[in-house]
Amino acid sequence: MCKKIFIAATGQNCGKTTTSLSLLHRARATYPRIGFIKPFGPKRTMYQGRPVDIDAALIAQVYSMDDRLDLMSPVVLDAHTTRSYIDGEVDSSALLEQITRAVRQLEQECDFLIIEGAGHSGVGSVLGLNNARLAHHLDAPVLIVAGAGIGHVIDDLHLNLALFREAGADVRMILSNKLLKDKRDATIHYLQKAFAKTNIQVVGGFNYSPVLANPTLKYLSELLQVDLKAEPHQVRRIVHHVLIGAASTQRVVDLLHDSSLVIVNSSRDEVLVMLATLYHLVRFRSRLAGIVIAGTVPMADIVQQVVDDSRIPYLRCQSTVAEVYTTIQADVAKIGIDDHEKIDLIHRLAQTELDFDLIDSIF
């Protein structure tokens, strides 16, 4: 009999995919056949020659599941799916049947199956396929991933739990994720007290990690939709700090911290030359992750030559410095297929920060 866990969340970016990766990693030691499915994918990518959800592509590569890709991502949404459904051109029952067939097939092939939802519990309601309904329909007990904190986390949880109750889904566990290390025990203590009168178990997930939370240069190039000028070993560099290089050259140097990305206007020749020069110095390599050169003003030829000669990674975009900074700050980086450092860290942390035995026993 296949053990199923439906991974839900109180909202985007709580850590559903990190949780899925962790559980699958730990489950491999106990279950001969593990599996994963993203019933409907709101974020598509091309992988192995076909459109799939980005999380399904990630899991397929990490755990060598390419042969199950059709089952792992049965319904992939595009920009027109919502309007097509409202216009009566897409049949919700047909989509649900595709998902159901895929899950039933995976139940036959797997001993342990992760079913990862999308966003908060209500995501997919416009198609009649929200997470709560899917969990109930697929007879999969639910683990809800929540953020760190107490008051607002409890509020978010009750809002989401209401929809699961309405759908008749079986919610068994709350996993509080991205915990601050020095507040971890207190946070879990109060969340457990808040849900003590329910049958829902509260456990802690991962502590907050800058490595997991912060973007790589490659991710930022995709986010900003511009080319990254970098050598192969530089594209996976993780950016821990983002700063605007609008001050004097000395002040910009003073503001550099570990793995900083500096956003500089293309007209600031002296700052660009200074950063390129610093990149030649070994002690600054750890501080400088790269540069975003912003603005419509063409770079001076000699400045371009100095930047290229330094081999500092850079992105060149036509947006303003403010637009680039706002875009980066508003985004939360997802783990990508090539993020080997992050995936390796998740696997290591899964051994120390995740109580798999307890989770396994509850489900």
BELCORHU-V633835 format. One record per pair of residues at least 24 apart in sequence whose ideal C-beta (glycine too) atoms are under 10 Angstrom apart, sorted by sequence separation. I is the first residue (numbers start at 0). GAP is how many residues later the second one is. If there is no record, write none. Layout:
i-><I;I>
gap-><GAP;GAP>
This chain:
i-><2;34;35;51;52;73;74;119;152;173;182;183;213;214;236;246;248;249;259;287;288;289;290;291;292;293;294;295;33;50;73;112;114;116;141;178;181;182;212;213;214;245;248;252;261;267;287;289;290;291;293;294;35;46;49;50;73;113;149;173;174;175;178;180;211;213;244;247;248;251;258;259;261;266;267;293;294;2;35;50;73;74;112;114;116;141;143;148;170;171;172;173;174;175;176;177;178;179;180;210;212;213;214;244;258;259;260;261;263;265;266;267;271;272;275;284;291;293;2;34;44;73;116;131;135;140;141;142;143;144;145;147;170;171;172;173;174;175;176;177;178;179;180;209;213;248;255;257;258;259;260;261;262;263;264;265;266;271;275;278;283;292;293;1;6;33;35;43;72;73;94;113;115;130;131;134;139;140;141;142;143;144;145;146;147;148;169;170;171;172;173;174;175;176;177;178;209;210;244;248;256;257;258;259;260;261;262;263;264;265;266;267;272;275;276;279;291;293;294;11;34;70;71;98;131;132;135;136;138;139;140;141;142;143;144;145;146;147;148;170;172;174;175;176;177;209;244;255;256;257;258;259;260;261;262;263;264;265;266;268;272;275;276;278;279;293;1;2;3;5;6;33;36;40;44;70;73;95;102;106;131;132;135;136;137;138;140;141;142;143;144;145;146;147;148;173;174;176;177;209;252;255;257;258;259;260;261;262;263;264;265;266;267;268;271;274;275;278;279;292;293;35;40;43;69;70;73;91;94;95;106;130;131;134;135;136;140;141;142;143;144;145;146;147;254;255;262;264;265;266;270;271;273;274;275;276;277;278;279;291;1;3;5;34;38;39;40;41;42;43;70;94;95;106;129;130;131;132;133;134;135;144;149;255;265;266;268;269;272;275;276;278;291;20;36;37;38;39;40;41;42;43;67;70;71;91;94;99;102;103;129;131;132;134;135;148;152;156;160;177;252;265;268;271;272;275;277;278;19;23;27;35;36;37;38;39;40;41;43;69;70;91;92;98;102;131;132;133;134;147;177;267;271;274;275;276;278;34;35;36;37;38;39;40;41;90;91;101;102;119;130;131;132;134;147;149;153;157;266;275;291;16;20;24;34;35;36;37;39;40;67;89;90;91;95;99;102;121;129;131;149;152;153;156;157;160;265;268;272;274;16;19;20;23;24;37;67;70;95;98;99;120;121;124;130;148;149;152;156;265;271;275;15;19;23;41;70;98;119;120;131;147;149;150;160;274;41;85;119;120;121;147;149;153;271;16;20;23;39;67;76;84;85;95;120;121;148;149;152;153;219;16;20;67;84;95;120;148;216;271;82;83;84;119;120;147;149;150;156;71;81;84;149;216;80;81;120;145;156;213;80;120;214;240;244;76;213;239;241;244;120;209;240;243;244;74;209;239;244;76;120;238;241;243;261;263;265;236;237;238;265;74;76;236;260;261;262;265;236;260;267;74;260;262;39;58;233;234;264;265;38;39;143;145;147;233;262;264;38;58;142;147;262;263;39;141;142;143;146;147;262;38;39;145;147;262;38;55;142;144;147;229;262;263;37;38;54;228;262;36;142;227;228;262;38;52;54;260;37;38;228;260;36;52;262;36;225;225;260;34;36;223;225;36;219;220;34;35;219;223;34;220;34;216;219;32;36;215;216;34;35;214;32;34;40;42;213;216;245;32;33;34;35;36;37;38;41;236;244;245;32;33;34;35;36;37;38;39;40;41;233;243;31;32;33;34;35;36;37;38;39;228;233;234;243;30;31;32;33;34;35;36;37;38;228;233;30;31;32;33;34;35;37;230;243;29;30;41;229;243;29;30;41;228;229;230;241;242;26;39;228;229;241;26;27;39;228;229;26;38;227;228;229;25;26;227;228;241;26;39;226;227;228;241;23;225;226;227;22;23;39;225;226;238;23;38;39;224;225;226;22;39;223;225;38;220;222;223;224;225;20;223;225;19;39;220;224;238;18;19;38;217;219;223;237;19;38;216;220;16;18;216;15;38;216;225;3;16;38;223;15;223;235;1;15;36;38;222;237;1;3;15;224;235;3;15;36;223;234;235;237;1;2;219;222;223;235;236;237;1;13;222;235;0;1;3;11;12;13;235;1;2;4;5;6;7;8;11;219;222;223;1;2;3;4;5;6;7;8;10;11;219;222;1;2;3;4;5;6;7;8;9;10;0;1;2;3;4;5;6;7;8;9;10;222;1;2;3;4;5;7;8;9;11;219;7;8;10;218;7;214;219;8;218;221;7;218;214;218;214;215;218;213;214;217;212;213;214;215;218;22;212;215;217;218;211;214;217;7;8;215;7;19;211;215;6;7;18;214;5;19;215;5;7;18;215;7;15;17;211;5;6;15;16;210;213;5;15;211;212;4;5;13;14;210;211;3;13;14;210;211;5;7;13;14;5;6;13;14;208;210;211;3;5;7;8;9;10;12;13;210;211;3;4;5;6;7;8;9;10;210;3;4;5;6;7;8;9;10;208;2;3;4;5;6;7;8;9;208;211;1;2;3;4;5;6;7;8;210;13;205;205;208;9;13;206;9;205;204;205;208;9;10;206;9;205;206;8;9;205;9;10;204;205;9;10;203;204;9;203;204;8;9;202;203;7;22;202;7;21;7;202;7;18;202;200;5;18;200;15;17;202;14;17;200;7;13;14;15;200;13;14;199;5;7;13;14;5;9;12;13;5;12;5;7;8;4;4;6;8;183;180;178;176;174;174;21;21;174;172;18;172;17;18;171;17;172;14;171;172;13;14;17;171;169;17;14;14;12;142;142;142;140;141;140;139;111;111;61;60;61;57;60;57;59;60;57;58;61;54;56;57;53;54;56;57;53;57;61;53;60;53;61;57;61;46;42;44;44;20;17;16;17;12;13;16;24;12;11;12;14;12;20;24;25;11;20;24;28;23;24;26;17;21;24;25;17;20;21;24;25;19;20;23;24;29;17;18;21;22;28;29;17;21;25;16;20;21;24;25;26;30;25;29;14;17;18;21;22;24;25;17;21;26;22;25;26;21;25;18;17;22;21;22;18;22;4;4;2;4;5;4;3;2>
gap-><24;24;24;24;24;24;24;24;24;24;24;24;24;24;24;24;24;24;24;24;24;24;24;24;24;24;24;24;25;25;25;25;25;25;25;25;25;25;25;25;25;25;25;25;25;25;25;25;25;25;25;25;26;26;26;26;26;26;26;26;26;26;26;26;26;26;26;26;26;26;26;26;26;26;26;26;26;27;27;27;27;27;27;27;27;27;27;27;27;27;27;27;27;27;27;27;27;27;27;27;27;27;27;27;27;27;27;27;27;27;27;27;27;27;27;27;27;27;28;28;28;28;28;28;28;28;28;28;28;28;28;28;28;28;28;28;28;28;28;28;28;28;28;28;28;28;28;28;28;28;28;28;28;28;28;28;28;28;28;28;28;28;28;29;29;29;29;29;29;29;29;29;29;29;29;29;29;29;29;29;29;29;29;29;29;29;29;29;29;29;29;29;29;29;29;29;29;29;29;29;29;29;29;29;29;29;29;29;29;29;29;29;29;29;29;29;29;29;29;30;30;30;30;30;30;30;30;30;30;30;30;30;30;30;30;30;30;30;30;30;30;30;30;30;30;30;30;30;30;30;30;30;30;30;30;30;30;30;30;30;30;30;30;30;30;30;31;31;31;31;31;31;31;31;31;31;31;31;31;31;31;31;31;31;31;31;31;31;31;31;31;31;31;31;31;31;31;31;31;31;31;31;31;31;31;31;31;31;31;31;31;31;31;31;31;31;31;31;31;31;31;32;32;32;32;32;32;32;32;32;32;32;32;32;32;32;32;32;32;32;32;32;32;32;32;32;32;32;32;32;32;32;32;32;32;32;32;32;32;32;33;33;33;33;33;33;33;33;33;33;33;33;33;33;33;33;33;33;33;33;33;33;33;33;33;33;33;33;33;33;33;33;33;34;34;34;34;34;34;34;34;34;34;34;34;34;34;34;34;34;34;34;34;34;34;34;34;34;34;34;34;34;34;34;34;34;34;34;35;35;35;35;35;35;35;35;35;35;35;35;35;35;35;35;35;35;35;35;35;35;35;35;35;35;35;35;35;36;36;36;36;36;36;36;36;36;36;36;36;36;36;36;36;36;36;36;36;36;36;36;36;37;37;37;37;37;37;37;37;37;37;37;37;37;37;37;37;37;37;37;37;37;37;37;37;37;37;37;37;37;38;38;38;38;38;38;38;38;38;38;38;38;38;38;38;38;38;38;38;38;38;38;39;39;39;39;39;39;39;39;39;39;39;39;39;39;40;40;40;40;40;40;40;40;40;41;41;41;41;41;41;41;41;41;41;41;41;41;41;41;41;42;42;42;42;42;42;42;42;42;43;43;43;43;43;43;43;43;43;44;44;44;44;44;45;45;45;45;45;45;46;46;46;46;46;47;47;47;47;47;48;48;48;48;48;49;49;49;49;50;50;50;50;50;50;50;50;51;51;51;51;52;52;52;52;52;52;52;53;53;53;54;54;54;55;55;55;55;55;55;56;56;56;56;56;56;56;56;57;57;57;57;57;57;58;58;58;58;58;58;58;59;59;59;59;59;60;60;60;60;60;60;60;60;61;61;61;61;61;62;62;62;62;62;63;63;63;63;64;64;64;64;65;65;65;66;66;67;67;68;68;68;68;69;69;69;70;70;70;70;71;71;72;72;72;73;73;73;73;74;74;74;75;75;75;75;75;75;75;76;76;76;76;76;76;76;76;76;76;76;77;77;77;77;77;77;77;77;77;77;77;77;78;78;78;78;78;78;78;78;78;78;78;78;78;79;79;79;79;79;79;79;79;79;79;79;80;80;80;80;80;80;80;80;80;81;81;81;81;81;82;82;82;82;82;82;82;82;83;83;83;83;83;84;84;84;84;84;85;85;85;85;85;86;86;86;86;86;87;87;87;87;87;87;88;88;88;88;89;89;89;89;89;89;90;90;90;90;90;90;91;91;91;91;92;92;92;92;92;92;93;93;93;94;94;94;94;94;95;95;95;95;95;95;95;96;96;96;96;97;97;97;98;98;98;98;99;99;99;99;100;100;100;101;101;101;101;101;101;102;102;102;102;102;103;103;103;103;103;103;103;104;104;104;104;104;104;104;104;105;105;105;105;106;106;106;106;106;106;106;107;107;107;107;107;107;107;107;107;107;107;108;108;108;108;108;108;108;108;108;108;108;108;109;109;109;109;109;109;109;109;109;109;110;110;110;110;110;110;110;110;110;110;110;110;111;111;111;111;111;111;111;111;111;111;112;112;112;112;113;113;113;114;114;114;115;115;116;116;117;117;117;118;118;118;119;119;119;119;119;120;120;120;120;120;121;121;121;122;122;122;123;123;123;123;124;124;124;124;125;125;125;126;126;126;126;127;127;127;127;128;128;128;128;128;128;129;129;129;129;130;130;130;130;130;130;131;131;131;131;131;132;132;132;132;133;133;133;133;133;133;133;134;134;134;134;134;134;134;134;134;134;135;135;135;135;135;135;135;135;135;136;136;136;136;136;136;136;136;136;137;137;137;137;137;137;137;137;137;137;138;138;138;138;138;138;138;138;138;139;139;140;140;142;142;142;143;143;144;144;144;145;145;145;146;146;146;147;147;147;148;148;148;148;149;149;149;149;150;150;150;151;151;151;151;152;152;152;153;153;155;155;156;156;156;157;158;158;158;159;159;159;160;160;160;161;161;161;161;161;162;162;162;163;163;163;163;164;164;164;164;165;165;166;166;166;167;168;168;168;169;172;174;176;179;180;183;184;184;185;186;186;187;187;187;188;189;190;190;190;191;191;191;191;193;194;197;198;200;216;219;220;221;221;222;223;248;251;273;275;275;276;276;277;277;277;278;278;278;279;279;279;280;280;280;280;281;281;281;282;282;283;284;285;285;290;291;291;292;314;316;317;317;318;318;318;318;319;320;320;320;321;321;321;321;322;322;322;322;323;323;323;324;324;324;324;325;325;325;325;325;326;326;326;326;326;327;327;327;327;327;327;328;328;328;329;329;329;329;329;329;329;330;330;331;331;331;331;331;331;331;332;332;332;333;333;333;334;334;335;336;336;337;337;340;340;354;355;357;357;357;358;359;360>
